[in-house]
């Protein structure tokens, strides 16, 4: 048992400045995240690495009339003070803390992360590449997942005035406008009181909306069709000026129409996880699967295939819910298909109605690493909830399972491996 250390993966907290349209609200979600951090603090000597797998902070979910908060402003927000103080202490105590950019925090830099250096050791949080291999051997792959999404991947085309921000950025800002209307209509204080809050693009798009996007793309372009769908769903006027970050001039949906005119063509040429151009079919998949179906499993399979990975962990899609299972899938294109595990690190600021009625609770992923072989040997999801005693705590059992162990190219139930905190 002494040969096991743990990699903890936590994503999609979406910490903002506690504006009414921010998904994370300190008074609601802060106790859940603090419970996780306290748990990690208590077991810091067993932790090999903590990975913040994207959308740790949120630079998107702000009203069109507001200039979005910066990383520094989020850290310095008075309501976030205790949380970030605890994170800095963790940076001191845990051997390594890493950060992988998501879409809502793609602008965060290594210089930003130095603000959260450990107060005693002065250690910094490590900014890692988008496809991160913590063990340096490909057996464990960690990525936020937005790079496989046409709506949310960085878009660096020269036409894009706010590059690398993608078309989904406009959708999320429009979604904040819609959320404000719903708050007024329902007499609520913030979006954490509204059911269904926290769609990865900021707007709940359906397969019916996808059909409309396809039709609109045939007439004009995919970029125009996506913004048109956002406009119809949210009611934001085409001409309304949206205040931009980084000193950019305000932009409206109409202004941005041409910015994404070549979006689809650029994705046809983009390389997928297997290193091959996506092509037409892959480009449509990048539009449909990640953010309309909230499904990244096909991309996980390609990553596992290309790297011979045992485990692929992503965030972004804001699953799992309480009743889902870890997915054991088969890697394709091998003589004898090898199973691998795809795990999603969850959504750590679900709305109160979804916690109570939909089984959406904050979660994180814990992976046991055999230090002798430098290879994953177990994986589990842990849930975080408010107990009958009124206190928030990490479950003392695996929320999503089964707990599994890699043995002779098979995953088996493993009741005897060491669990974090056991």
C-alpha positions in Angstrom: 0.0 0.0 0.0 3.0 2.3 0.6 3.7 2.2 -3.1 0.5 4.1 -4.0 0.2 7.8 -4.5 -2.8 9.7 -5.9 -3.5 12.1 -8.7 -6.6 14.2 -8.0 -8.4 15.9 -10.8 -10.8 18.7 -10.2 -12.4 20.8 -13.0 -15.3 23.1 -13.9 -15.5 25.1 -10.7 -16.1 28.3 -12.7 -15.1 30.7 -9.9 -16.1 34.3 -10.9 -16.7 37.5 -9.0 -20.1 36.3 -7.8 -22.1 38.4 -10.2 -25.8 37.1 -10.5 -25.0 35.5 -13.9 -21.9 33.7 -12.6 -22.5 29.9 -12.3 -20.3 29.7 -9.2 -21.8 31.5 -6.1 -19.4 31.6 -3.1 -22.2 31.3 -0.5 -23.6 28.2 -2.2 -20.7 26.4 -3.9 -17.8 27.6 -1.7 -18.6 25.1 1.1 -18.5 22.2 -1.4 -15.1 23.2 -2.8 -13.7 24.0 0.6 -14.7 20.5 1.7 -12.7 19.0 -1.2 -9.7 21.2 -0.4 -9.8 20.4 3.3 -10.0 16.7 2.4 -6.9 17.0 0.2 -5.2 19.0 2.9 -5.8 16.2 5.4 -4.2 13.6 3.0 -1.6 15.8 1.3 1.2 13.3 2.0 -0.6 10.7 -0.1 -1.1 13.0 -3.1 1.3 13.0 -6.0 -0.4 15.8 -7.9 -3.5 17.9 -8.0 -4.6 18.8 -11.5 -7.0 21.7 -12.0 -8.4 20.5 -15.4 -9.9 23.7 -16.9 -12.6 26.2 -16.2 -11.2 26.6 -12.7 -12.1 30.3 -13.0 -14.7 31.8 -15.3 -13.9 34.8 -17.6 -17.1 34.4 -19.7 -20.3 34.4 -17.8 -20.8 38.1 -17.6 -23.6 40.4 -19.0 -22.9 42.0 -22.4 -22.9 45.4 -20.7 -20.0 44.4 -18.3 -16.3 44.1 -19.0 -15.6 40.5 -17.8 -13.5 40.1 -14.7 -9.8 39.3 -15.0 -8.1 36.5 -13.2 -6.6 38.9 -10.7 -10.1 40.4 -10.0 -11.5 37.0 -9.4 -8.7 36.1 -6.9 -9.1 39.4 -5.1 -12.9 39.3 -4.8 -13.7 39.5 -1.1 -16.2 36.6 -1.2 -13.4 34.3 -2.7 -10.7 35.3 -0.2 -11.0 32.2 2.1 -11.1 29.8 -0.8 -8.0 31.1 -2.5 -6.1 31.3 0.8 -6.8 27.6 1.2 -5.6 26.9 -2.3 -2.3 28.7 -1.7 -1.7 26.6 1.4 -2.4 23.5 -0.7 0.2 24.6 -3.2 2.7 24.5 -0.3 1.6 21.1 1.1 1.0 19.1 -2.1 4.0 17.9 -4.0 2.7 19.4 -7.3 -0.3 21.4 -8.4 -1.0 21.7 -12.2 -3.3 23.8 -14.2 -4.7 23.0 -17.7 -6.6 25.7 -19.5 -10.3 25.2 -20.3 -12.4 27.4 -22.6 -13.8 29.7 -19.9 -10.2 30.3 -18.6 -8.2 30.0 -21.8 -6.7 33.4 -21.2 -5.1 32.4 -17.9 -1.3 32.5 -18.1 1.7 31.2 -16.0 2.1 34.8 -14.8 -1.4 34.8 -13.6 -0.9 31.6 -11.7 2.0 33.0 -9.7 -0.6 35.0 -7.8 -1.5 31.7 -6.2 2.1 30.7 -5.2 2.5 28.9 -1.9 3.0 31.5 0.9 5.8 29.6 2.5 7.6 27.6 -0.3 6.7 30.2 -3.0 6.0 27.2 -5.3 3.9 28.1 -8.3 1.0 26.2 -10.0 2.4 24.6 -13.1 0.7 25.6 -16.4 0.5 22.5 -18.5 -0.2 21.8 -22.2 -3.8 21.2 -23.3 -3.1 17.5 -23.7 -1.4 16.7 -20.5 0.4 13.4 -19.6 1.1 13.6 -15.9 3.1 10.3 -15.9 5.2 11.2 -19.0 4.4 7.8 -20.5 0.9 8.2 -22.0 -0.9 5.8 -19.7 -2.9 8.7 -18.2 -4.2 11.5 -20.4 -5.8 14.6 -19.0 -7.4 17.4 -21.1 -10.3 19.7 -20.5 -12.0 18.7 -23.8 -12.9 22.0 -25.3 -10.3 21.7 -28.0 -12.5 19.1 -29.7 -15.4 21.5 -29.8 -16.1 23.8 -32.8 -17.9 26.2 -30.5 -15.3 26.3 -27.8 -11.9 25.6 -29.2 -9.5 28.5 -29.5 -10.0 30.2 -32.9 -6.9 32.1 -34.1 -8.1 33.0 -37.6 -6.8 36.4 -38.6 -10.4 37.6 -39.1 -11.2 36.9 -35.5 -10.8 40.3 -33.8 -10.9 38.8 -30.3 -8.7 35.7 -31.1 -8.3 33.2 -29.7 -11.8 33.5 -28.1 -14.2 31.2 -30.1 -17.7 31.7 -31.3 -18.9 30.0 -28.1 -17.7 33.1 -26.2 -20.4 35.2 -27.8 -23.0 32.4 -27.1 -22.1 32.5 -23.4 -22.3 36.2 -23.1 -25.7 36.1 -24.8 -26.6 33.3 -22.3 -25.8 35.7 -19.5 -28.2 38.2 -21.0 -30.9 35.5 -21.1 -30.1 34.4 -17.5 -30.7 38.0 -16.3 -34.1 38.0 -17.9 -35.0 34.7 -16.2 -33.8 36.0 -12.9 -36.2 39.0 -13.2 -39.0 36.9 -14.4 -38.7 34.3 -11.6 -37.7 36.7 -8.8 -34.4 35.0 -8.2 -31.1 36.5 -6.9 -28.6 34.6 -9.1 -28.4 31.7 -11.6 -27.6 29.2 -8.9 -31.3 29.4 -8.0 -32.4 28.5 -11.6 -32.7 24.9 -12.8 -30.5 23.8 -15.7 -27.9 26.4 -15.2 -24.4 25.7 -16.5 -24.6 24.4 -20.0 -21.0 24.2 -21.3 -21.7 26.8 -24.1 -23.8 29.0 -21.7 -26.9 28.1 -23.7 -28.9 24.9 -23.8 -28.8 23.9 -27.5 -30.8 20.9 -28.6 -30.6 18.5 -31.6 -33.4 20.6 -33.1 -31.2 23.7 -32.8 -28.4 21.7 -34.4 -30.7 21.0 -37.4 -31.4 24.8 -37.7 -27.6 25.4 -37.5 -27.1 23.0 -40.4 -29.8 24.7 -42.4 -28.3 28.2 -41.6 -24.8 27.0 -42.5 -26.1 26.0 -46.0 -27.3 29.5 -46.5 -24.4 31.5 -45.1 -21.8 29.9 -42.8 -21.6 27.8 -39.6 -20.3 30.8 -37.7 -23.4 32.8 -38.6 -25.7 29.9 -38.0 -24.3 29.3 -34.5 -24.7 33.0 -33.5 -28.2 33.0 -35.1 -29.1 30.1 -32.9 -27.8 31.9 -29.8 -29.7 35.0 -30.8 -33.0 33.1 -31.1 -32.5 31.2 -27.9 -31.4 34.1 -25.8 -33.2 37.1 -27.4 -30.1 39.2 -27.4 -30.4 41.7 -30.3 -27.9 41.4 -33.1 -26.9 45.0 -32.6 -26.4 45.0 -28.9 -22.8 45.9 -28.0 -20.9 43.3 -25.9 -18.1 44.7 -23.8 -14.9 42.8 -24.5 -11.9 41.9 -22.4 -8.4 42.8 -23.0 -9.1 46.4 -24.2 -10.9 45.2 -27.3 -13.6 47.5 -28.7 -17.2 46.4 -28.0 -18.6 43.8 -30.5 -22.1 42.8 -31.4 -23.3 39.5 -32.9 -23.6 41.4 -36.1 -20.1 42.7 -35.9 -18.7 39.2 -35.3 -20.6 37.6 -38.2 -17.6 37.6 -40.5 -15.1 36.7 -37.8 -16.2 33.1 -37.9 -17.0 32.8 -41.6 -14.2 30.3 -42.2 -14.8 28.4 -38.9 -16.0 25.1 -40.5 -13.3 25.1 -43.2 -10.6 25.6 -40.5 -12.0 22.5 -38.6 -11.9 20.4 -41.7 -8.1 20.9 -41.8 -7.6 20.7 -38.0 -5.8 17.6 -36.7 -7.8 15.3 -34.5 -6.4 13.3 -31.5 -5.2 10.6 -33.9 -3.1 13.2 -35.8 -5.2 13.1 -38.9 -7.2 16.0 -40.4 -10.8 15.9 -39.3 -12.3 16.4 -42.7 -16.0 17.2 -43.3 -17.4 14.4 -41.2 -15.0 15.2 -38.3 -15.9 18.9 -38.5 -19.6 18.1 -38.1 -18.8 15.8 -35.2 -16.9 18.6 -33.6 -20.0 20.7 -33.8 -22.5 18.1 -32.7 -21.0 15.8 -30.1 -19.1 18.0 -27.6 -21.6 20.7 -26.9 -25.0 19.6 -28.1 -24.8 16.0 -27.1 -22.3 16.8 -24.3 -20.3 13.7 -25.3 -16.5 13.5 -25.6 -16.1 9.7 -25.5 -15.1 9.3 -29.1 -12.3 11.7 -28.7 -11.2 9.9 -25.5 -11.0 6.8 -27.5 -8.8 8.4 -30.1 -6.5 9.7 -27.4 -6.3 6.3 -25.7 -5.6 4.7 -29.1 -2.9 7.1 -30.0 -1.2 6.9 -26.6 -2.0 3.4 -25.5 -3.6 5.1 -22.5 -5.3 3.2 -19.7 -7.3 6.2 -18.5 -8.5 9.4 -20.2 -10.0 12.2 -18.0 -11.8 15.2 -19.3 -14.0 18.0 -18.0 -16.0 20.5 -20.1 -19.3 18.5 -20.6 -20.5 19.0 -17.0 -21.2 15.4 -16.4 -21.3 13.0 -14.5 -24.5 13.0 -12.6 -24.8 10.9 -9.5 -26.3 7.9 -11.2 -23.7 7.6 -14.0 -20.9 5.1 -14.2 -17.3 5.2 -15.2 -17.1 4.1 -18.8 -14.9 1.2 -19.7 -14.6 1.4 -23.5 -12.5 -0.4 -26.1 -9.6 1.2 -27.9 -10.1 0.8 -31.7 -7.5 -0.1 -34.3 -5.7 -2.6 -32.2 -5.2 -6.3 -32.9 -6.9 -7.2 -29.6 -9.0 -4.2 -28.5 -7.7 -3.0 -25.1 -10.1 -1.5 -22.7 -9.5 1.9 -21.3 -11.5 4.1 -18.8 -13.0 7.5 -19.8 -13.9 9.6 -16.8 -15.4 13.0 -16.6 -14.3 15.2 -13.7 -17.8 16.7 -13.3 -19.4 20.1 -12.8 -18.6 21.7 -9.5 -21.1 24.5 -9.4 -24.5 22.9 -10.2 -27.6 25.0 -9.4 -29.4 24.2 -6.2 -32.5 22.8 -8.0 -30.3 20.4 -9.9 -28.5 19.3 -6.8 -31.8 18.6 -5.1 -33.8 17.2 -8.0 -31.3 16.0 -10.7 -28.6 14.3 -8.7 -26.0 16.8 -9.9 -23.4 17.1 -7.1 -19.8 18.3 -7.1 -17.4 15.6 -7.9 -13.7 14.9 -8.4 -11.6 12.1 -9.8 -9.0 10.2 -7.8 -6.5 8.0 -9.5 -4.1 5.6 -7.6 -0.6 5.5 -9.1 1.8 2.7 -8.4 5.0 4.6 -7.8 7.2 1.6 -8.7 5.7 1.1 -12.1 4.7 4.8 -12.6 1.3 3.5 -13.9 -2.4 3.9 -12.9 -3.8 1.1 -10.8 -7.2 2.4 -9.7 -9.7 5.1 -10.3 -12.8 6.4 -8.6 -15.1 9.3 -8.5 -15.8 11.0 -5.2 -18.9 13.0 -4.5 -19.2 16.1 -2.3 -22.5 16.8 -0.5 -24.2 18.6 2.4 -24.9 16.1 5.2 -27.7 15.8 7.6 -25.5 17.6 10.1 -25.5 20.7 7.8 -21.8 20.3 7.1 -20.3 19.7 3.6 -18.1 16.6 3.2 -16.5 14.3 0.8 -18.2 10.9 0.5 -16.3 8.1 2.2 -17.1 5.8 -0.7 -16.7 5.8 -4.4 -19.7 7.6 -5.9 -19.3 6.4 -9.4 -17.7 3.0 -10.1 -17.0 0.3 -10.1 -13.5 0.9 -8.7 -11.2 -0.9 -11.2 -7.7 -2.1 -11.4 -5.6 -2.8 -14.5 -4.5 -6.4 -14.6 -3.3 -8.4 -17.7 -5.0 -6.0 -20.1 -8.3 -6.2 -18.3 -10.1 -4.0 -15.8 -11.4 -5.9 -12.8 -13.2 -4.9 -9.6 -10.6 -4.2 -7.0 -11.7 -4.1 -3.4 -8.2 -4.2 -1.9 -6.3 -1.3 -3.5 -5.6 1.7 -1.4 -8.1 4.6 -1.6 -7.3 8.2 -0.8 -8.2 8.7 2.8 -8.8 5.0 3.5 
